[in-house]
Amino acid sequence: MPFFRDHELTIHYLERGRGEPLLLVHGLGSSGADWALQVAALEQRFRIIVPDLPGSGHSLPPRNEYTIAGFAAALWKLMDHLRIERPNIVGFSLGGAVALEMATLRPTCVPRLGLINSLATYRPRDLRKWLETYVAATVVRMLGMPRAACLMAARLFPEPWQRAMREHAARVMGSVPANSYLGSGLALARWAILDRLDRLKCRTLLIAAEKDFTPLAEKRDLAERLRAELVVVRGSRHGTPFDSVEVTNASLLALLTDQPLPPAARWVTDTPTRAQALSLAGSIAEEHAVSPLLLD
């Protein structure tokens, strides 16, 4: 079972596929297993590395405080360990912040960057961001992770036909230690990269949910500032890699192969029939689920 260890870190990761390297960075309250529906579509063309961030999945918490800069440095250490000099990087939500941080640390080493429902700062300077940060933290502290996770999953996937997604998300988030969830979330609330965006040199794609919990206007501004392509997925909430698998995968494949994006008519959530046909059988989610944390 693959782990990267040094005197400060123990990071669990999975690998699939062969080809140009691609690092996928998961969001808050989850693990690398949550990329299963993307890995299945991309592993025939790319060497995919899917880590658990420190304190998530099977990775141990950081020895010091949780910070986005610390996450980014940890993943660059993993890349160096794997002798990967120029990874393409895709990040979702919290993972997008880590991806941006990584790209500004080594701007000539990231050929392509994909950001899904991510911002350049999560500092709670307006009411909406303040509520997203501190109401969620209060609910976790009051109810504990399993019950808070049920509420968060219902908000992510509210439609009746999304029951399987909702139950899966509740199980995944409910198993996360509260201290890890709060540490990562508050690290995000302290983070900003607005003053370093001009360091980026790579082709960049933003995928943004029409109904995301953070403002779409900020994502449009970020895309303009980065001269990035922007896909706005109609009907999607925050969990776009789950509720909009088809457009997510097609857009990422276009980015990673330097092809045109899918037409705007396809920028919509998956149909109930398609969503219900998706399966995690044989995926990295199954492999991750049986990965024990074995320490020397």
SVG drawing of the C-alpha trace seen along z (x, -y; Angstrom):
<svg xmlns="http://www.w3.org/2000/svg" viewBox="-37 -42 50 46">
<polyline fill="none" stroke="black" stroke-width="0.4" points="0.0,0.0 1.7,-3.2 2.7,-5.8 5.2,-8.6 7.0,-9.2 9.6,-11.6 10.4,-13.1 7.3,-15.3 4.7,-13.5 2.9,-10.3 0.9,-10.7 -1.2,-7.9 -1.7,-8.0 -2.9,-5.8 -1.7,-5.6 -3.6,-4.5 -2.8,-4.6 0.3,-5.5 1.3,-8.6 1.7,-12.2 1.4,-12.8 -1.8,-14.2 -2.2,-15.0 -5.8,-15.2 -6.3,-17.0 -9.6,-16.4 -11.9,-18.7 -12.7,-19.3 -14.1,-16.4 -13.1,-13.8 -10.1,-11.9 -8.5,-10.9 -11.2,-8.2 -13.6,-11.0 -11.9,-11.2 -13.1,-7.7 -15.5,-8.9 -12.8,-11.1 -10.0,-8.5 -12.1,-6.0 -12.3,-8.3 -8.7,-9.5 -6.5,-6.6 -6.2,-5.3 -4.2,-8.4 -2.5,-9.7 -0.4,-8.5 -2.8,-9.7 -1.6,-10.3 -4.4,-10.6 -3.2,-11.6 -5.0,-12.0 -4.2,-15.5 -2.6,-15.5 -5.3,-14.7 -7.6,-13.2 -8.2,-9.7 -5.3,-7.4 -2.8,-10.3 -1.7,-11.4 -2.5,-14.9 0.3,-17.5 2.6,-17.7 2.0,-21.4 -1.0,-23.5 -3.1,-23.0 -2.2,-25.4 -2.8,-25.5 0.9,-26.3 1.7,-23.2 -0.5,-21.0 1.1,-22.4 4.6,-21.8 3.6,-18.2 2.3,-17.4 5.5,-18.8 7.5,-16.5 5.3,-13.6 6.0,-14.6 9.7,-14.8 9.6,-11.4 7.8,-10.0 10.3,-11.8 7.6,-13.8 8.9,-17.2 6.0,-18.6 2.6,-17.4 -0.7,-18.7 -2.8,-19.5 -6.5,-19.5 -8.1,-20.5 -11.6,-20.5 -12.7,-23.2 -10.1,-23.0 -8.0,-21.1 -8.2,-24.0 -6.6,-26.2 -3.9,-23.7 -3.4,-23.4 -3.1,-27.2 -0.6,-27.3 1.4,-24.5 1.4,-26.3 2.7,-29.6 5.4,-27.8 6.8,-26.2 5.2,-28.1 7.3,-26.6 6.6,-23.1 2.8,-23.0 1.8,-22.8 -1.9,-22.7 -4.1,-23.6 -7.8,-22.7 -9.8,-24.3 -13.3,-23.1 -15.5,-25.3 -12.4,-27.1 -11.6,-30.7 -8.4,-32.7 -9.3,-33.5 -11.8,-32.1 -11.2,-34.7 -14.7,-35.5 -14.8,-39.2 -18.4,-39.1 -21.5,-37.6 -21.8,-34.7 -18.3,-33.5 -18.5,-34.1 -21.7,-31.9 -20.1,-29.2 -17.1,-29.0 -18.4,-29.6 -21.9,-28.1 -20.5,-24.8 -17.8,-24.8 -20.4,-25.4 -22.6,-22.7 -19.7,-20.2 -18.8,-21.2 -22.4,-21.0 -23.5,-17.8 -20.4,-15.9 -19.2,-14.8 -21.7,-12.0 -24.8,-14.1 -23.3,-17.3 -22.3,-15.2 -25.9,-14.2 -26.9,-17.8 -24.0,-18.8 -24.7,-15.8 -28.4,-16.8 -27.4,-20.3 -25.0,-19.0 -27.3,-16.5 -30.9,-17.5 -32.8,-15.9 -34.7,-12.6 -32.8,-10.8 -29.5,-11.8 -30.1,-9.6 -27.1,-7.3 -24.8,-10.3 -26.2,-11.8 -25.8,-8.6 -22.2,-8.1 -21.3,-11.7 -22.7,-11.4 -20.7,-8.2 -17.5,-9.7 -17.7,-13.0 -19.1,-11.4 -16.0,-9.3 -13.7,-12.3 -12.3,-13.3 -13.8,-16.6 -10.4,-18.0 -9.2,-17.3 -12.3,-18.8 -12.1,-21.9 -8.4,-22.3 -8.5,-22.1 -11.6,-24.3 -10.1,-27.0 -6.8,-26.8 -8.9,-27.6 -10.5,-30.6 -7.1,-32.1 -5.8,-31.6 -5.5,-34.0 -3.4,-34.1 -4.6,-37.2 -1.3,-38.9 0.6,-36.0 -1.7,-35.1 0.6,-36.8 3.2,-34.1 1.0,-31.5 2.3,-30.5 0.1,-27.5 -3.1,-26.9 -5.9,-27.1 -9.5,-25.9 -12.1,-26.8 -15.2,-24.7 -17.8,-26.4 -21.2,-25.3 -24.1,-27.6 -25.5,-27.0 -22.2,-26.7 -22.2,-27.9 -19.6,-30.6 -20.2,-33.4 -20.0,-32.6 -19.0,-36.3 -15.7,-35.6 -15.0,-32.7 -15.7,-34.8 -13.3,-37.4 -10.7,-34.8 -11.0,-33.3 -10.6,-36.8 -7.6,-37.6 -5.9,-34.2 -6.9,-34.5 -8.5,-31.1 -11.2,-29.2 -14.4,-29.0 -17.1,-26.3 -20.3,-27.2 -22.3,-24.0 -26.0,-24.8 -27.9,-23.2 -24.9,-21.9 -24.3,-22.6 -20.9,-22.4 -20.4,-18.6 -19.8,-19.1 -17.5,-16.1 -20.3,-13.9 -23.5,-15.5 -22.0,-16.5 -19.6,-13.7 -20.0,-13.9 -19.2,-17.6 -16.5,-17.5 -14.7,-14.7 -15.1,-16.1 -13.8,-19.5 -10.8,-18.0 -9.9,-15.8 -10.0,-18.9 -7.7,-20.8 -5.3,-18.0 -5.0,-17.2 -5.0,-20.8 -8.3,-20.4 -11.4,-22.7 -13.8,-22.6 -17.1,-20.7 -19.9,-23.0 -21.8,-25.1 -25.0,-23.0 -23.3,-20.2 -22.5,-22.3 -25.3,-20.8 -25.7,-18.4 -26.1,-14.7 -29.5,-13.3 -31.0,-11.1 -30.7,-8.1 -27.1,-8.7 -26.3,-9.5 -28.0,-6.4 -26.0,-4.2 -22.6,-5.4 -20.8,-2.8 -17.8,-2.8 -17.2,0.9 -13.6,1.6 -12.7,-2.0 -10.1,-3.7 -12.9,-4.2 -13.0,-0.5 -9.2,-0.3 -9.1,-3.2 -11.7,-1.6 -9.6,1.5 -6.3,-0.5 -5.2,-0.1 -3.0,-2.6 0.1,-0.6 2.9,-2.4 6.4,-1.2"/>
</svg>
